[in-house]
Amino acid sequence: LLTTVPVRFDRKQAKFQALHISPILRLSDEIDPATNECRLAQVRYSYFTQGAQTNVPFSELREWYEAQQVWDKLLYRDDFQIKAGLQAGDVVIYDNLKVLHARNGFTGPRHMAGVYLASTDLWHHLGEAKEASLKL
């Protein structure tokens, strides 16, 4: 159900709004040879922007919310989390389509900057850099 039922994610800020309607999990057409199952293509989940579920027939609503509760419990398990304390100047890079991210509380001032890269561009350029280093 989490791969088939579209969910409404509506993020509203003072000067920004984004509306996405899609399942929480999207699988790729690519099969993982080790498991013979579809690979994960994208995770879209944000509890504070998720609207009420209106895309499920009433007869399946309980089952969908139960599936979401299992998902929520998995997200908070320690063995599914990587926690890191960051210092001034630290950089974190992750695939925003496949990694959920959050932060715990913090004290003092902070400055964060975000950069979005198309993954195809990133991997293309990393491949060029690898090829160039192999030719040396």
Residue, then its C-alpha position, 0 to 999 in steps of 0.5 A: l500500500l505504501t508503494t501504490v497509494p498516492v499521499r498528499f504532501d503540502r508544504k507551506q511557508a511564508k514565501f514558498q509552497a510545494l505540493h506533491i502527491s505520490p506514494i510514500l515509497r516508489l520502486s524502480d523497474e530495476i531488479d536487485p540481482a541479490t534479492n530478485e526484488c525491485r530497488l527503492a527509487q524514492v522515499r517521500y515522507s514528511y509527517f508535518t506536511q502529510g495531509a489526511q489520507t483521502n486516496v484510499p477506499f474506506s474499506e482499505l483505510r484501516e489497512w493503509y494506516e496500519a501500514q503507515q504505523v509499521w513504517d513510522k516504527l521502523l523509522y525510529r528504530d536505532d538500527f535504521q538511523i545514523k546519528a552524527g554530531l556536526q561541527a563548524g565546517d562539516v559537510v553532509i551529502y546524501d541522496n535526498l530521494k532515498v535518505l530521510h533526514a532530520r535533526n535533533g535539538f541544538t543550542g547556539p547559533r547555526h548556519m546551514a546551506g543547502v545545495y540540490l544537484a541532479s543525481t544524474d549530473l553528479w554521477h556523470h561528473l564523478g564518472e568523468a573525474k574517475e576516468a580522468s584519474l585512471k588515465l594518470 
